[in-house]
Amino acid sequence: PTVPCIVEETIPTWMEALDIQLTENLHRAELRPLEIAQTLWRRILGANIEALEEEQGDDGSATAQLLSNYLTPASQISALEDRLAALSGHATAADYFASGRVRVGRKVVLGRYGMAGWPESKLKKLFSALNVAPVVQDMLAGVDVSARALRDLKRFDPEIQATIVEEARAAENGDVGTA
């Protein structure tokens, strides 16, 4: 009949919401590699978008509205990458990060969560989970998939990735890594 909760009087900004989500998720024992990578990447993108919006006198409402239209982490990442590219005047978010004019470095954001000292090899391994096709990332929501299985999946075309995941989930044990 009742649930203990904290009622906030003000609605958090989209960046505050991402921060709250990341902080809560990092304390979950069962957090999966894909979930960690998606959440951290959204936070890195968000920090840079927020910095660019501030530079340009933008109140961030367009980004907040944009994010309200997308429900899955993969679709939010795509929307944030597009928004970052548009704000920075680059063709893609990757071009922005390669430009040498990044407003908020990855290590700065990771430092907020005690990860700034992580070796580059560990970060590369973590973020490689995002190399799986976005539609496949959505298919894997809530599925326990190892970082190794994600690295193996990314070697295939997106259509084959989807087929592998579909077949694995239909199998009796549902193990994507074995598939």
C-alpha positions as CSV (number, residue, x, y, z in Angstrom):
1,P,0.0,0.0,0.0
2,T,2.9,2.4,0.6
3,V,6.4,2.8,-0.8
4,P,9.1,4.8,1.0
5,C,10.4,7.5,-1.3
6,I,11.8,11.0,-1.4
7,V,9.6,13.6,-3.1
8,E,11.6,16.3,-4.8
9,E,10.0,19.7,-5.1
10,T,11.8,20.6,-8.3
11,I,12.2,18.6,-11.4
12,P,15.9,17.8,-12.2
13,T,17.5,19.1,-15.4
14,W,18.3,16.4,-18.0
15,M,21.9,16.5,-16.9
16,E,21.0,16.1,-13.2
17,A,18.8,13.2,-14.2
18,L,21.7,11.6,-16.1
19,D,23.9,12.1,-13.1
20,I,21.4,10.7,-10.6
21,Q,20.9,7.7,-12.9
22,L,24.6,7.1,-13.3
23,T,25.3,7.4,-9.5
24,E,22.5,5.0,-8.7
25,N,23.5,2.5,-11.4
26,L,27.1,2.4,-10.4
27,H,26.1,1.1,-7.0
28,R,24.1,-1.8,-8.4
29,A,26.0,-5.1,-8.1
30,E,24.4,-6.6,-11.2
31,L,25.2,-3.7,-13.6
32,R,26.2,-5.0,-17.0
33,P,29.1,-3.8,-19.1
34,L,26.8,-2.4,-21.8
35,E,24.8,-0.5,-19.2
36,I,27.9,1.0,-17.7
37,A,29.3,2.1,-21.1
38,Q,25.9,3.5,-22.2
39,T,25.4,5.5,-19.1
40,L,29.0,6.9,-18.9
41,W,28.9,7.8,-22.6
42,R,25.6,9.6,-22.2
43,R,27.2,11.5,-19.3
44,I,30.3,12.4,-21.3
45,L,28.2,13.6,-24.2
46,G,25.9,15.5,-21.9
47,A,28.7,17.3,-20.2
48,N,30.0,18.5,-23.5
49,I,26.6,19.5,-24.8
50,E,26.0,21.4,-21.6
51,A,29.3,23.3,-21.9
52,L,28.6,24.1,-25.6
53,E,25.0,25.3,-24.7
54,E,26.4,27.5,-22.0
55,E,29.0,29.0,-24.4
56,Q,26.2,29.7,-26.9
57,G,23.7,31.0,-24.4
58,D,21.4,28.1,-25.0
59,D,19.2,27.2,-22.0
60,G,19.3,23.4,-22.7
61,S,15.5,23.1,-23.2
62,A,16.0,21.8,-26.8
63,T,18.2,19.0,-25.5
64,A,15.8,18.2,-22.7
65,Q,12.9,18.0,-25.2
66,L,15.0,15.9,-27.5
67,L,15.8,13.4,-24.8
68,S,12.1,13.1,-23.8
69,N,11.4,11.7,-27.2
70,Y,13.8,8.8,-26.9
71,L,13.3,6.0,-24.4
72,T,16.2,3.6,-24.9
73,P,19.8,4.3,-24.0
74,A,20.9,3.6,-27.6
75,S,18.4,6.1,-29.0
76,Q,19.3,8.7,-26.4
77,I,23.0,8.2,-27.3
78,S,22.2,8.7,-31.0
79,A,20.2,11.9,-30.2
80,L,22.9,13.2,-27.9
81,E,25.6,12.6,-30.5
82,D,23.6,14.4,-33.2
83,R,22.9,17.3,-30.8
84,L,26.7,17.5,-29.9
85,A,27.6,17.5,-33.6
86,A,25.1,20.3,-34.4
87,L,26.2,22.5,-31.4
88,S,29.9,22.1,-32.2
89,G,29.5,22.5,-35.9
90,H,31.1,19.1,-36.7
91,A,29.6,16.4,-39.0
92,T,29.7,13.8,-36.2
93,A,30.3,13.5,-32.5
94,A,33.5,11.5,-33.4
95,D,34.7,14.5,-35.4
96,Y,34.1,16.7,-32.4
97,F,36.1,14.5,-30.0
98,A,38.9,14.2,-32.6
99,S,39.0,18.0,-33.1
100,G,41.2,18.8,-30.1
101,R,38.6,21.3,-28.9
102,V,36.6,19.1,-26.5
103,R,35.0,21.2,-23.8
104,V,34.9,18.5,-21.1
105,G,37.4,15.7,-21.3
106,R,36.4,12.1,-20.7
107,K,38.7,11.8,-17.7
108,V,37.0,14.8,-16.0
109,V,33.6,13.1,-16.2
110,L,35.0,9.8,-15.2
111,G,36.7,11.4,-12.2
112,R,33.3,12.4,-10.8
113,Y,32.6,8.7,-10.3
114,G,36.1,7.6,-9.1
115,M,37.2,6.3,-12.5
116,A,39.7,8.9,-13.6
117,G,42.6,6.6,-12.7
118,W,41.3,3.7,-14.7
119,P,44.0,2.5,-17.3
120,E,43.3,3.4,-20.9
121,S,43.1,-0.3,-21.7
122,K,40.2,-0.8,-19.3
123,L,38.4,2.2,-20.6
124,K,38.8,1.0,-24.2
125,K,37.5,-2.4,-23.3
126,L,34.5,-0.8,-21.5
127,F,33.5,1.6,-24.3
128,S,34.0,-1.1,-26.9
129,A,30.6,-2.4,-25.8
130,L,29.1,0.6,-27.7
131,N,30.5,-0.8,-31.0
132,V,27.5,-3.2,-31.1
133,A,24.8,-1.9,-33.4
134,P,22.3,0.4,-31.5
135,V,19.3,-1.9,-32.4
136,V,21.2,-4.8,-30.9
137,Q,22.0,-2.8,-27.8
138,D,18.3,-2.3,-27.4
139,M,17.7,-6.0,-27.9
140,L,20.2,-6.7,-25.1
141,A,18.6,-4.4,-22.5
142,G,18.3,-6.4,-19.3
143,V,20.3,-9.3,-20.7
144,D,23.4,-10.4,-18.9
145,V,26.1,-10.2,-21.7
146,S,29.8,-10.2,-20.9
147,A,32.1,-7.6,-22.3
148,R,33.9,-10.4,-24.2
149,A,30.6,-11.4,-25.9
150,L,30.0,-7.8,-26.9
151,R,33.5,-7.5,-28.4
152,D,32.9,-10.8,-30.3
153,L,29.5,-9.5,-31.6
154,K,30.9,-6.3,-32.9
155,R,33.0,-8.3,-35.5
156,F,29.7,-9.0,-37.4
157,D,27.5,-6.8,-39.5
158,P,24.5,-5.4,-37.6
159,E,22.1,-7.7,-39.3
160,I,24.1,-10.8,-38.2
161,Q,24.5,-9.3,-34.7
162,A,20.7,-9.1,-34.5
163,T,20.3,-12.6,-35.8
164,I,22.8,-14.0,-33.2
165,V,21.0,-12.2,-30.4
166,E,17.6,-13.3,-31.5
167,E,18.6,-16.9,-31.9
168,A,20.4,-16.9,-28.5
169,R,17.4,-15.4,-26.7
170,A,15.1,-17.9,-28.4
171,A,17.3,-20.8,-27.3
172,E,16.6,-22.6,-24.0
173,N,19.4,-21.0,-22.0
174,G,19.4,-17.6,-23.8
175,D,23.1,-17.2,-23.5
176,V,24.3,-14.7,-26.1
177,G,28.0,-15.4,-25.2
178,T,27.7,-19.0,-26.2
179,A,25.8,-18.2,-29.4
